[in-house]
């Protein structure tokens, strides 16, 4: 069982930056693929970014060039650095972990590939 706890959300002005973190329990963190998803009010949850055990990263087109996902296996933590934030980035951001060792580029953004989820952290970008 893996527990995920997000932190670092908050209110920021458009154009600003924010970093959210996700701390994971468990000794096999390094083997998990990690993902960030978000859900805005009235919208479906969507993929934001993912990082595999190999450190390969993937991004949604809407955040490419602005967001960076990274992981520190020694700290069992995954990060999402968000720059040039826009009001449309406002959402609850969720961290997720997948036990799959062979996530393909097509499947890395599929929420049903992920086995564990955090409780979410609110990110609000004001215009």
N, C-alpha and C positions, 0 to 999 in steps of 0.2 A: 504494500500500500504506500502511496506517495501522497503527501500533503503539500499543497502549494499555497503560498501566502504572498499576495501582491502588496506593494507599497509604492509611494511616491507620486500618486495622483494629486491633482489640485486644479487651481484656477490660474490661467496664464493668458496674457494678451496675444492676439494674433501676431505672428512673426516671432514669437518667443520660443523658448525651448523648455523641455521637461524630460526627466528620465524616470521611468517606472522600473521597478525591480520585482523579481519573483523568486522567493526563497523556497527551496524544495527540501523535503525530508528524504531520508533514504540513502543507502550507500552506493546505489547503482545509478546515480544521477547522470554520470558521464555517458551512459549508454542510451539515454532517452533523447528522442527528438523533442524539441521544445517549440512551442508556438505562441504567438500573441494573436488574439482575436479581439474584436470590439463590437459593441452593439449600441447603436444610437436609439433614442426613443422612437418607437413606431417603426423601426427597421429591423431587418433580420441580422443576426450575428454574421460578421464577415471576417475573413482572414486578413491579417495585417502583415505578419512576418513569421518566418520559421528558421530554425537552425538545427542541423542534424548533429549526430555524435561526431561526424567528420569535420564539423565547423562550416560545412556548406550552408549558405544562407539563401533565403528566398523572400521576395517582397511582393505585396500587392502593387499594382501599377500606380495606385493613388498615393502611395507613400514612398515609392522608389526615389532615391536621391535626397530624401528628407529624413527618413527614419533609418536607424541602424540597430540591428539585433546582435547581441553578443552573449557569451556565457563564460562564467568562471567556475570551472568544475571543482576547484579547491574550496570554493565557498558555496557550492550547490546553488548557484544563483544565475538567473538569466536576466538580461537587461534589455530595455527598449529605449534608446535615445531618440527623442523626437525633436527635430529642429524645424524652423519655418512653419510653425503650427498655424492651422487655418481653423476657422469656426466649424467647418465641416468635419474636423477631427474630433469634435466633442462626442464622447461616448463613454460607456463603461468598458474598460480594458481588462480582458481576461487572459491569464496565463494557462497554458495547457501542456501536458506531457504525454508523449506517445511511446509505447514500448516497441513499436516497430523499428527494426534495424534497416529496413529497406524502403523507406518512404520515397516514392518517386516525385518528380517535380509536379506532376499532375495531382497527386494525392496529398502533398504536404499541406495544402490549403483546405483540406476536407475535415470538418470538425469531427466526423465520426471515426477518424483515424486516431483520435486522442482519447486516452483512457482516464486521465485525471485532469481536474479543472480547479482553479482557484476561485475565490469568492468575488473577484473583480475589484477594480479601483477606478474611481470616477476621474475623468479628465475633461475639463471644461475650458474651451478657448473662446475668449470674448473678442468681439470685433471692435 
